Amino acid sequence: MSANNRSATPCVIDRIPTVTFGDLDGAAQPDPPTESAPYRLAPGATAYATVRTVTGEHSPSTRTVGFITVAADPAHHGRRFDAAALGAPDGIRVWSPTTTWWRPTTG
């Protein structure tokens, strides 16, 4: 996923993307673990992060949701992405999700 600063001035987002899953409680946890902190985006810059929805072995606790919501800051509502648009027409499986911190490259 990515966040882009389309303005002519720097902006600040949270260093951890907020990724929530359907109507389930909670959000993906940062990997590596960290606390919330500012992440500066220069004008025209893009930040990238990765989310993993299922970690480890299959669990009976795995849930399937029809959408995820991604926000660059926990104070924002974010943008909703339907499962089919993400290539998961049968839904997004979720169990113990994690997300990377925002970073300047996709690698």
BELNORPE-V179577 format. One record per backbone hydrogen bond with DSSP energy under -1.0 kcal/mol. CO is the residue of the C=O (numbers start at 1). NH is the residue of the N-H. E is the energy in kcal/mol with one decimal. If there is no record, write none. Layout:
co;nh;e
CO;NH;E
CO;NH;E
This chain:
co;nh;e
1;49;-2.0
3;47;-2.9
5;44;-1.8
11;41;-3.1
13;39;-2.8
15;102;-2.2
18;71;-2.4
19;28;-2.4
20;69;-2.4
21;24;-2.5
29;99;-2.3
37;15;-2.9
39;13;-2.6
41;11;-2.4
42;45;-2.3
45;5;-2.8
47;3;-2.3
48;103;-1.9
50;100;-2.5
52;98;-2.4
53;95;-2.9
59;62;-1.9
63;94;-3.4
65;92;-3.0
66;83;-3.0
67;22;-2.2
68;81;-3.0
69;20;-2.5
70;79;-2.8
71;18;-2.9
72;14;-1.9
73;76;-2.2
79;70;-2.4
81;68;-2.2
83;88;-2.6
84;87;-1.6
88;91;-2.4
92;65;-2.3
94;63;-2.6
95;55;-1.3
97;29;-2.1
98;52;-2.8
99;31;-2.5
103;48;-3.1
